[in-house]
């Protein structure tokens, strides 16, 4: 009887059971998926969380599109307040808005195809819970049609059972964090060369920080992370400090990743070790 009681008590105290959907959604939005990076306006001191998720200040002006992070608060006129739960979940994994238009690929919905059913529920519950903010962002401008991409490790919904395995959990987290979006170079005829250069780095990003180039995060011992220790990788992810001690530049969201759980950070590092080396 004591053994049964101990098992029940352990289950009741486990994070998976204790964590509500809203809490899980808040964690995903604020940490792993770094949604504030694009969807929260910025002020002189950084993110303006008093207007959280009401639409970002940054404009993504690319040859194929010109867009800003949209308002994803429950405001019915300028946000997603009129979207049903089903429409929101479908959008997250398809990139299709309720009116049938496809979102620009800067929104990494192609990576979100792996989201578990529970995490989709959690994201929906959390976005319903945030304060409604009336803030109209500029309408998106789509200049040319882009072919949908299937990123490495994406395309199939994961299950909660899979996430109990450390490497599978790391693969899942790396995917919904859309790490390979920035750390994969452009291909000859596509936005990303996932087939031949996944994780190789080399993309250039310009912003208030100047110019930064995404590094190689594969297991290559010379060009990648093959010689880095686990602690060095964790420090780079959460503090923006490279192995040699130099400060790394944005847009990598170090402060958000610093709030990841130790379990999730360990899983990501373990999975990074398995990325095929790209020199």
N, C-alpha and C positions, 0 to 999 in steps of 0.2 A: 504493500500500500504506500509506504514511504517513497519507493522508487517511482511509482506512477505519479505521485504528487510532485516529486522533484522534476519530472519530465514536463508536466503541465505548467509548473511554475517557470521553468526555463523557457518554454515556448512563449508564455505570456510576456516575459521580459525581453524577448529578442527584438531587435530593431525592426525586423520585417513585420512583426505583429503590432508593436507599439506605435509605429509610425502611421499617421493618418494619410489619406490621399492628398490633402492640402499640404501637409508637411513634406511629403515626398515630392510633390510638384514644385514647391518653393525651393527645395534643394536642387532639383534638376535645372530649373530656370536660373537660379542665382549662382550656381556653381558649375556643374558639369557641362551644361549646354550654353552657358554664358549668353543668355538671351538679352541681358541688359546692354551688352556691347553695342547692339544695333537698335534696340527698341526703347532705350531710355535716353532722354535728352541730357546733354552735358552742359555744365556751367564752368566757371573759372576754377572751381575746386574739384572738377571731375563729374561723375554721374550725379544727376539731380534726382535722387530717389524720392523726393516729394512728388514727383511726376512720373514715377516708375512705370515703364512699359507703355508710355503714352505716345511714343514715336521718337526716333532718334534724330540727332542733329546732323549726323554725317550723311553726305550725299555720295552714292556710288555711281559714278559717271563712267560707264564703259562703252565700248563700241556697240554692244548689243542692247544696252539699256541704261536708263538713268533713274535711279530709285533711292528712296530713303527708307529706313526702318519704320514700319507702319505702327499705328496705334493698336495695341492688342489688349487694352483694358476693356471692361464691359460697357463702355459708352456706346449708346445705340446709334448715334449719328456719325461719330468719327472713329469708333472702335469696332469691336466684334460683338457688341451686345445683341445684335439681331441674328447672329449665327446660332444654329442649333448645336448641341453637343456632337451629334453625328457629323455635321458639316465641318466643325472644327477638327475633329479627329481625322476625317478624310483629307482635309487640307494638309495636315501635318505630315501625312505619309504619301501624298500625291502631288502637292504643290498646286492643286486646283482650288480656286476660290469658289464660293457658292454660285457666283454668276458665270462660272465656266472659264474664266481667264486663268492663265498659268502664271504663277509668281516667278520673278527673276531668279536665276540659280544662285544668286548671292544668299538667298534663303535656302539653307541646306536640307530641304525636305527629302532629297534623294537619300541622304544618310539616315533620316528618321524612319525609313521603311522598316528598320529593325526594332523599333520601339515595341516593348511588350504591351499587351492589352492593359495591364495594370498601370503602366507608366503613361499611357495615353489617357486613361481615366484620371490619373494624378495631375497631369498637365492641364487637362480641361477643368478639373475641380479648382486648381490653384488660380488659373486665369479668371475664373468666375468670381473668385474671392477678393481679388485686388481692387483697390478703389477705382471707381470710374472717373476718368479724366477726359474732359472735352479738349481735344487738340487735333486739329486737321493738318495732316502732313501733305506735301505736294503729291499730286497724282503720279503714279509710275508712268514712265515712258519706255515702251518696248520698241526697239528699232528694227531688229531682225529676229526671226524665229530661231531658237536654239534646240538642237536635238537633246532629248532627255539623256542624262548620264546614269550609269549604274556604278557607283563607287565601289572600290574594293571593300569586301566584307558586308556590303549592304544588299538590299533587295528582298530579304526574307525576315518576317517578324520573328523575334526571339521569344522564348518562353521563360517564365520565372524559374523553372527548374534548371535551365541551362546556366543561369547566373550563379548557381551554387558552386560551379567549377571556376577556379581562379582565372585560368586563361580565357575561358569563354566570357567571363565577366569583364576582363580587361579588353577583349575584342569589342564587346558591346559598348563599353564606356568610351573607348577610343573612337567608335563609329558615331555615337550620338553627340560626342563632343566635336565631331567633324574635323578631327585633326588633319586628316589626309586632304581636306579641301585646300588648306594653306601649304601643306608640306608636300604637295605633288605638283610638278611643273606642268606647263601647258604642252599638249601634244600637237602634232602637225595639222590635225583637222578637228580637234576637240578642245574643250575648255581644260580638261585634265588628261594627262597621259597615264591613266591608272594601270593600263596593261603592261607598260614597260618601265615605269618610273615611280610607282606608288611609294610615297614616303621619302623620295630623293631630295626634296627641297628645291630651292632655286627660284621661287616666286618672289617678285619684288612688290613691296607695299609702301606707299607714300602717305604721309599724314603729318600732324603737328610735330611728331618725333623726328621728322626728316625722311629718311629712306631706310628700310630694313629688308633683308632677304631671308626667307624661311630656310632654316638649316635642314640638313639630312638627319632624319630620325630613324633610319633603318639600322640594322645590326652591323653594318659595315665597320670594320675595326679602324679604318683610317678616316673615311669621310663621315661616318655616322657615329652611333653611340656605343659601338662594340667595345671600346676601352673604358667607357664611363662606369663608375660604380652606381649602385642603386640610389645612394644618397645624393650623388651628383646630378642624376637625372631628376630626382624629386626636387632638388633645389632649383634647377632650371625651370621646372614646370610651375612651382609655387612662388619663387622669389625672383625669377628672371636673371639668374646668375649662372654664367657658363662654367664649364669645367676649369678653365684657366682663370676664372675670377672676374672676367669682364662682364659689364652689365648688358643684358639683352634688351632690345627695343620692343615696343608694341608692334602690331596689334594683339600679340599673344596676351591673354587675360590672366596674368599671374595672380592678381589679387583674388579673383573668383576661384581659381583652381586651388588657392591656398586654403579654401574652406571645404575642400573635398575630405571625405572620411579617410582614415588611414587605410582601411580595407580597400577602398576604391583606388587610392593612389598606388598601393602595392600591386593591385591587379593590372593597372595600366602599365606600370613599369615591367611587370612580368611579361605582358603581351608584346610590348615594344621590343623585347629581346628576341621575339620570334619573327619580326619583320624581315623578309629576305633582304640581304645586303645589296645596296645599290651604290656603286662607286661614282 
